[in-house]
Amino acid sequence: MAYKIIASQCSGCSACEAECPNQAIREKGGTFIIDPAKCTECEGSFDSAQCVAVCPVDGCIKKA
């Protein structure tokens, strides 16, 4: 399963993009999206999802 950014809550800060070890996050229309084909939930790289850890908006990034 992959994570998903809730577009209506995304502030467009880009903090998550640089933290993704799989380059699964990109900007689209002023907010960010996660490519579910590339998202591994950071398994094998980190103990927790890095995008969730750095996102300043609570609840913006959730499991799809």
N, CA, C and O atoms as a Tinker XYZ file with bonds, in Angstrom:
   256  protein
     1  N      0.831000   -1.180000    0.000000    73     2
     2  CA     0.000000    0.000000    0.000000    64     1     3
     3  C      0.881000    1.252000    0.000000    63     2     4     5
     4  O      1.990000    1.234000    0.533000    81     3
     5  N      0.393000    2.314000   -0.586000    73     3     6
     6  CA     1.153000    3.547000   -0.687000    64     5     7
     7  C      0.477000    4.652000    0.121000    63     6     8     9
     8  O     -0.661000    4.518000    0.571000    81     7
     9  N      1.212000    5.741000    0.287000    73     7    10
    10  CA     0.647000    6.921000    0.935000    64     9    11
    11  C      0.038000    7.828000   -0.127000    63    10    12    13
    12  O      0.357000    7.729000   -1.312000    81    11
    13  N     -0.850000    8.717000    0.327000    73    11    14
    14  CA    -1.519000    9.662000   -0.563000    64    13    15
    15  C     -1.544000   11.021000    0.121000    63    14    16    17
    16  O     -1.787000   11.116000    1.324000    81    15
    17  N     -1.292000   12.070000   -0.654000    73    15    18
    18  CA    -1.369000   13.431000   -0.148000    64    17    19
    19  C     -2.765000   13.959000   -0.449000    63    18    20    21
    20  O     -3.218000   13.915000   -1.593000    81    19
    21  N     -3.443000   14.455000    0.575000    73    19    22
    22  CA    -4.772000   15.039000    0.410000    64    21    23
    23  C     -4.579000   16.443000   -0.169000    63    22    24    25
    24  O     -4.159000   17.362000    0.534000    81    23
    25  N     -4.888000   16.594000   -1.443000    73    23    26
    26  CA    -4.607000   17.839000   -2.166000    64    25    27
    27  C     -5.238000   19.063000   -1.507000    63    26    28    29
    28  O     -4.626000   20.130000   -1.481000    81    27
    29  N     -6.423000   18.929000   -0.986000    73    27    30
    30  CA    -7.102000   20.082000   -0.380000    64    29    31
    31  C     -6.432000   20.541000    0.910000    63    30    32    33
    32  O     -6.680000   21.654000    1.375000    81    31
    33  N     -5.583000   19.691000    1.493000    73    31    34
    34  CA    -4.887000   20.047000    2.718000    64    33    35
    35  C     -3.424000   20.414000    2.488000    63    34    36    37
    36  O     -2.789000   21.009000    3.358000    81    35
    37  N     -2.892000   20.066000    1.330000    73    35    38
    38  CA    -1.473000   20.309000    1.029000    64    37    39
    39  C     -1.197000   21.808000    0.898000    63    38    40    41
    40  O     -1.869000   22.517000    0.149000    81    39
    41  N     -0.193000   22.271000    1.645000    73    39    42
    42  CA     0.175000   23.692000    1.601000    64    41    43
    43  C      1.169000   23.994000    0.480000    63    42    44    45
    44  O      1.461000   25.160000    0.211000    81    43
    45  N      1.689000   22.961000   -0.171000    73    43    46
    46  CA     2.645000   23.159000   -1.251000    64    45    47
    47  C      4.030000   23.532000   -0.781000    63    46    48    49
    48  O      4.805000   24.119000   -1.536000    81    47
    49  N      4.354000   23.199000    0.461000    73    47    50
    50  CA     5.641000   23.608000    1.039000    64    49    51
    51  C      6.842000   22.854000    0.464000    63    50    52    53
    52  O      7.965000   23.351000    0.546000    81    51
    53  N      6.640000   21.695000   -0.100000    73    51    54
    54  CA     7.653000   20.834000   -0.727000    64    53    55
    55  C      8.574000   20.100000    0.249000    63    54    56    57
    56  O      9.552000   19.491000   -0.183000    81    55
    57  N      8.292000   20.141000    1.532000    73    55    58
    58  CA     9.141000   19.459000    2.513000    64    57    59
    59  C      9.208000   17.954000    2.249000    63    58    60    61
    60  O     10.257000   17.338000    2.436000    81    59
    61  N      8.115000   17.374000    1.825000    73    59    62
    62  CA     8.046000   15.924000    1.621000    64    61    63
    63  C      8.860000   15.457000    0.412000    63    62    64    65
    64  O      9.438000   14.370000    0.435000    81    63
    65  N      8.906000   16.263000   -0.623000    73    63    66
    66  CA     9.539000   15.856000   -1.882000    64    65    67
    67  C     10.998000   15.454000   -1.698000    63    66    68    69
    68  O     11.424000   14.419000   -2.210000    81    67
    69  N     11.748000   16.245000   -0.989000    73    67    70
    70  CA    13.174000   15.972000   -0.795000    64    69    71
    71  C     13.434000   14.786000    0.126000    63    70    72    73
    72  O     14.499000   14.171000    0.056000    81    71
    73  N     12.488000   14.462000    0.978000    73    71    74
    74  CA    12.672000   13.381000    1.950000    64    73    75
    75  C     12.393000   11.998000    1.392000    63    74    76    77
    76  O     12.799000   11.004000    1.994000    81    75
    77  N     11.716000   11.906000    0.268000    73    75    78
    78  CA    11.319000   10.610000   -0.285000    64    77    79
    79  C     12.523000    9.879000   -0.884000    63    78    80    81
    80  O     13.143000   10.377000   -1.823000    81    79
    81  N     12.859000    8.692000   -0.342000    73    79    82
    82  CA    14.009000    7.955000   -0.853000    64    81    83
    83  C     13.757000    7.316000   -2.222000    63    82    84    85
    84  O     14.696000    6.860000   -2.875000    81    83
    85  N     12.507000    7.283000   -2.654000    73    83    86
    86  CA    12.158000    6.648000   -3.920000    64    85    87
    87  C     11.769000    7.633000   -5.022000    63    86    88    89
    88  O     11.361000    7.223000   -6.109000    81    87
    89  N     11.893000    8.909000   -4.745000    73    87    90
    90  CA    11.508000    9.962000   -5.688000    64    89    91
    91  C     10.077000    9.744000   -6.181000    63    90    92    93
    92  O      9.784000    9.902000   -7.366000    81    91
    93  N      9.184000    9.376000   -5.244000    73    91    94
    94  CA     7.788000    9.102000   -5.580000    64    93    95
    95  C      6.904000   10.341000   -5.471000    63    94    96    97
    96  O      5.729000   10.290000   -5.834000    81    95
    97  N      7.448000   11.449000   -4.979000    73    95    98
    98  CA     6.658000   12.659000   -4.753000    64    97    99
    99  C      7.061000   13.730000   -5.755000    63    98   100   101
   100  O      8.244000   13.986000   -5.982000    81    99
   101  N      6.030000   14.356000   -6.357000    73    99   102
   102  CA     6.302000   15.447000   -7.298000    64   101   103
   103  C      5.205000   16.492000   -7.194000    63   102   104   105
   104  O      4.114000   16.233000   -6.686000    81   103
   105  N      5.525000   17.676000   -7.687000    73   103   106
   106  CA     4.574000   18.789000   -7.659000    64   105   107
   107  C      3.637000   18.674000   -8.856000    63   106   108   109
   108  O      4.047000   18.323000   -9.962000    81   107
   109  N      2.372000   18.981000   -8.602000    73   107   110
   110  CA     1.388000   19.006000   -9.684000    64   109   111
   111  C      0.317000   20.032000   -9.326000    63   110   112   113
   112  O     -0.427000   19.848000   -8.363000    81   111
   113  N      0.244000   21.082000  -10.081000    73   111   114
   114  CA    -0.781000   22.101000   -9.884000    64   113   115
   115  C     -0.713000   22.829000   -8.553000    63   114   116   117
   116  O     -1.749000   23.193000   -7.995000    81   115
   117  N      0.477000   23.044000   -8.039000    73   115   118
   118  CA     0.631000   23.797000   -6.795000    64   117   119
   119  C      0.603000   22.959000   -5.528000    63   118   120   121
   120  O      0.880000   23.469000   -4.443000    81   119
   121  N      0.272000   21.683000   -5.654000    73   119   122
   122  CA     0.328000   20.768000   -4.517000    64   121   123
   123  C      1.204000   19.588000   -4.914000    63   122   124   125
   124  O      1.734000   19.551000   -6.025000    81   123
   125  N      1.353000   18.651000   -4.037000    73   123   126
   126  CA     2.218000   17.519000   -4.315000    64   125   127
   127  C      1.415000   16.227000   -4.366000    63   126   128   129
   128  O      0.392000   16.085000   -3.696000    81   127
   129  N      1.899000   15.289000   -5.175000    73   127   130
   130  CA     1.254000   13.987000   -5.295000    64   129   131
   131  C      2.298000   12.895000   -5.100000    63   130   132   133
   132  O      3.492000   13.114000   -5.304000    81   131
   133  N      1.830000   11.721000   -4.702000    73   131   134
   134  CA     2.704000   10.561000   -4.515000    64   133   135
   135  C      2.351000    9.525000   -5.562000    63   134   136   137
   136  O      1.187000    9.147000   -5.697000    81   135
   137  N      3.342000    9.064000   -6.301000    73   135   138
   138  CA     3.150000    8.013000   -7.291000    64   137   139
   139  C      3.057000    6.681000   -6.540000    63   138   140   141
   140  O      4.051000    6.227000   -5.974000    81   139
   141  N      1.876000    6.048000   -6.527000    73   139   142
   142  CA     1.721000    4.815000   -5.759000    64   141   143
   143  C      2.591000    3.660000   -6.266000    63   142   144   145
   144  O      2.884000    2.728000   -5.516000    81   143
   145  N      2.997000    3.718000   -7.517000    73   143   146
   146  CA     3.862000    2.670000   -8.067000    64   145   147
   147  C      5.285000    2.762000   -7.517000    63   146   148   149
   148  O      6.015000    1.771000   -7.510000    81   147
   149  N      5.680000    3.954000   -7.056000    73   147   150
   150  CA     7.028000    4.155000   -6.524000    64   149   151
   151  C      7.083000    4.166000   -5.001000    63   150   152   153
   152  O      8.145000    3.936000   -4.423000    81   151
   153  N      5.955000    4.431000   -4.342000    73   151   154
   154  CA     5.924000    4.551000   -2.876000    64   153   155
   155  C      6.034000    3.180000   -2.220000    63   154   156   157
   156  O      5.250000    2.273000   -2.500000    81   155
   157  N      7.020000    3.051000   -1.343000    73   155   158
   158  CA     7.220000    1.802000   -0.584000    64   157   159
   159  C      6.948000    2.015000    0.898000    63   158   160   161
   160  O      7.247000    1.143000    1.714000    81   159
   161  N      6.381000    3.172000    1.255000    73   159   162
   162  CA     6.158000    3.564000    2.644000    64   161   163
   163  C      7.481000    3.615000    3.413000    63   162   164   165
   164  O      7.499000    3.482000    4.636000    81   163
   165  N      8.573000    3.805000    2.697000    73   163   166
   166  CA     9.939000    3.894000    3.219000    64   165   167
   167  C     10.440000    2.579000    3.823000    63   166   168   169
   168  O     11.463000    2.563000    4.508000    81   167
   169  N      9.730000    1.484000    3.575000    73   167   170
   170  CA    10.191000    0.184000    4.081000    64   169   171
   171  C     11.535000   -0.152000    3.467000    63   170   172   173
   172  O     11.737000   -0.001000    2.262000    81   171
   173  N     12.441000   -0.601000    4.295000    73   171   174
   174  CA    13.780000   -0.925000    3.854000    64   173   175
   175  C     14.739000    0.251000    3.901000    63   174   176   177
   176  O     15.954000    0.069000    3.812000    81   175
   177  N     14.201000    1.455000    4.039000    73   175   178
   178  CA    15.040000    2.645000    4.117000    64   177   179
   179  C     14.951000    3.325000    5.476000    63   178   180   181
   180  O     15.964000    3.771000    6.016000    81   179
   181  N     13.734000    3.407000    6.037000    73   179   182
   182  CA    13.497000    4.084000    7.306000    64   181   183
   183  C     12.471000    3.307000    8.117000    63   182   184   185
   184  O     11.768000    2.452000    7.580000    81   183
   185  N     12.384000    3.601000    9.406000    73   183   186
   186  CA    11.415000    2.946000   10.281000    64   185   187
   187  C     10.003000    3.490000   10.107000    63   186   188   189
   188  O      9.033000    2.817000   10.457000    81   187
   189  N      9.880000    4.692000    9.573000    73   187   190
   190  CA     8.566000    5.294000    9.361000    64   189   191
   191  C      8.600000    6.116000    8.072000    63   190   192   193
   192  O      9.668000    6.440000    7.552000    81   191
   193  N      7.419000    6.440000    7.575000    73   191   194
   194  CA     7.314000    7.216000    6.334000    64   193   195
   195  C      7.867000    8.623000    6.545000    63   194   196   197
   196  O      7.379000    9.368000    7.394000    81   195
   197  N      8.870000    8.976000    5.781000    73   195   198
   198  CA     9.533000   10.262000    5.938000    64   197   199
   199  C      8.663000   11.431000    5.515000    63   198   200   201
   200  O      8.770000   12.516000    6.087000    81   199
   201  N      7.806000   11.232000    4.524000    73   199   202
   202  CA     6.934000   12.326000    4.090000    64   201   203
   203  C      5.978000   12.730000    5.208000    63   202   204   205
   204  O      5.730000   13.916000    5.425000    81   203
   205  N      5.446000   11.738000    5.911000    73   203   206
   206  CA     4.531000   12.012000    7.019000    64   205   207
   207  C      5.285000   12.713000    8.145000    63   206   208   209
   208  O      4.761000   13.637000    8.767000    81   207
   209  N      6.501000   12.276000    8.402000    73   207   210
   210  CA     7.296000   12.832000    9.500000    64   209   211
   211  C      7.620000   14.316000    9.304000    63   210   212   213
   212  O      7.682000   15.064000   10.280000    81   211
   213  N      7.824000   14.748000    8.064000    73   211   214
   214  CA     8.219000   16.144000    7.828000    64   213   215
   215  C      7.069000   17.060000    7.431000    63   214   216   217
   216  O      7.239000   18.279000    7.406000    81   215
   217  N      5.911000   16.503000    7.121000    73   215   218
   218  CA     4.779000   17.332000    6.690000    64   217   219
   219  C      4.287000   18.211000    7.849000    63   218   220   221
   220  O      3.991000   17.709000    8.933000    81   219
   221  N      4.203000   19.531000    7.609000    73   219   222
   222  CA     3.750000   20.437000    8.662000    64   221   223
   223  C      2.229000   20.444000    8.876000    63   222   224   225
   224  O      1.741000   21.044000    9.833000    81   223
   225  N      1.488000   19.786000    7.995000    73   223   226
   226  CA     0.027000   19.765000    8.072000    64   225   227
   227  C     -0.426000   18.390000    8.585000    63   226   228   229
   228  O     -0.293000   17.387000    7.883000    81   227
   229  N     -0.956000   18.352000    9.801000    73   227   230
   230  CA    -1.421000   17.094000   10.368000    64   229   231
   231  C     -2.529000   16.475000    9.530000    63   230   232   233
   232  O     -3.501000   17.145000    9.181000    81   231
   233  N     -2.381000   15.202000    9.209000    73   231   234
   234  CA    -3.399000   14.473000    8.476000    64   233   235
   235  C     -3.405000   14.701000    6.976000    63   234   236   237
   236  O     -4.305000   14.225000    6.284000    81   235
   237  N     -2.427000   15.413000    6.467000    73   235   238
   238  CA    -2.367000   15.702000    5.040000    64   237   239
   239  C     -1.950000   14.477000    4.227000    63   238   240   241
   240  O     -2.396000   14.300000    3.093000    81   239
   241  N     -1.096000   13.631000    4.807000    73   239   242
   242  CA    -0.608000   12.448000    4.116000    64   241   243
   243  C     -1.122000   11.215000    4.845000    63   242   244   245
   244  O     -0.865000   11.028000    6.034000    81   243
   245  N     -1.856000   10.373000    4.107000    73   243   246
   246  CA    -2.465000    9.186000    4.708000    64   245   247
   247  C     -2.213000    7.968000    3.822000    63   246   248   249
   248  O     -1.870000    8.097000    2.647000    81   247
   249  N     -2.390000    6.788000    4.406000    73   247   250
   250  CA    -2.294000    5.576000    3.604000    64   249   251
   251  C     -3.464000    5.535000    2.641000    63   250   252   253
   252  O     -4.606000    5.809000    3.010000    81   251
   253  N     -3.160000    5.188000    1.405000    73   251   254
   254  CA    -4.203000    5.154000    0.359000    64   253   255
   255  C     -5.139000    3.984000    0.559000    63   254   256
   256  O     -6.072000    3.799000   -0.222000    81   255
